[in-house]
Amino acid sequence: MAGPILLQRRELLDELRHLFWSPGEIVKEKLVTDVGGEEPDFPDAGWNCRDHTMVTCFLAAMSGLESQEVIGEVFFIDPALHPAFPSKMLRVSPHVWTQVRGHGIYDLSLRLHRLPENWEPWTLWAVHGGMAYPRTSATISTLAAISDVGLAQKHASHESVRLVAYLPEKARSTTADGVRNFQQ
């Protein structure tokens, strides 16, 4: 159990972010901002999610826990303020996070202080064990298929909650033996 407790320490998170966050830049790719719209150029917030995930998997493995580096997409869904308006959605793809067996999703790379202009600030600073931190900042879910995004948007609006929905595409396991082999 030491792994998940260590991964929840704010001091660790602050150090990882100091090491891995970088200044943002404009990326010449496509970011889907809602179900039907795309922006050809979007800001990369400098999360460096792969670096955060590598360290998270390493710390979990050193604690004897099995973890996976998961590659996929993550959707940040803001509920509609009124039923006549659609919910807002930010799609980050590709994105990488950690899945710790028996403990859930760990995503320490989130950097939501740079959002599109029409968004209210999010207080979410990490996902630990499948729970948002602070806990009241969002609900966390995992999607089975891209077709589930519309249902997630409806759920967020119906329940009036901010939703972070992870869509895994592939995963790579990390074990303590793998870490020991790396150290040798």
Secondary structure as the mmCIF struct_conf table of DSSP 4:
data_model
#
loop_
_struct_conf.conf_type_id
_struct_conf.id
_struct_conf.beg_label_comp_id
_struct_conf.beg_label_asym_id
_struct_conf.beg_label_seq_id
_struct_conf.end_label_comp_id
_struct_conf.end_label_asym_id
_struct_conf.end_label_seq_id
HELX_RH_AL_P HELX_RH_AL_P1 ALA A 2 LEU A 7
TURN_TY1_P TURN_TY1_P1 GLN A 8 GLN A 8
HELX_RH_AL_P HELX_RH_AL_P2 ARG A 10 PHE A 20
STRN STRN1 GLU A 25 VAL A 27
BEND BEND1 LYS A 28 GLU A 29
STRN STRN2 LEU A 31 VAL A 32
BEND BEND2 ASP A 34 GLY A 36
STRN STRN3 GLU A 38 GLU A 39
BEND BEND3 PRO A 40 ASP A 41
STRN STRN4 PHE A 42 ASP A 44
HELX_RH_AL_P HELX_RH_AL_P3 CYS A 49 MET A 62
TURN_TY1_P TURN_TY1_P2 SER A 63 GLY A 64
STRN STRN5 SER A 67 ASP A 78
HELX_LH_PP_P HELX_LH_PP_P1 PRO A 79 ALA A 80
BEND BEND4 LEU A 81 HIS A 82
TURN_TY1_P TURN_TY1_P3 PRO A 83 ALA A 84
BEND BEND5 PHE A 85 PHE A 85
HELX_LH_PP_P HELX_LH_PP_P2 PRO A 86 SER A 87
STRN STRN6 LYS A 88 VAL A 100
TURN_TY1_P TURN_TY1_P4 ARG A 101 HIS A 103
STRN STRN7 GLY A 104 TYR A 106
STRN STRN8 ASP A 107 ASP A 107
TURN_TY1_P TURN_TY1_P5 LEU A 112 HIS A 113
BEND BEND6 ARG A 114 ARG A 114
TURN_TY1_P TURN_TY1_P6 GLU A 117 ASN A 118
BEND BEND7 TRP A 119 TRP A 119
HELX_LH_PP_P HELX_LH_PP_P3 GLU A 120 TRP A 122
STRN STRN9 ALA A 126 HIS A 128
TURN_TY1_P TURN_TY1_P7 GLY A 129 GLY A 130
STRN STRN10 MET A 131 TYR A 133
BEND BEND8 PRO A 134 PRO A 134
HELX_RH_3T_P HELX_RH_3T_P1 ARG A 135 SER A 137
STRN STRN11 THR A 139 THR A 142
BEND BEND9 ALA A 144 ALA A 145
HELX_RH_3T_P HELX_RH_3T_P2 ILE A 146 ASP A 148
HELX_RH_AL_P HELX_RH_AL_P4 VAL A 149 GLU A 159
TURN_TY1_P TURN_TY1_P8 SER A 160 SER A 160
STRN STRN12 LEU A 163 THR A 174
HELX_RH_AL_P HELX_RH_AL_P5 ALA A 176 GLN A 183
#
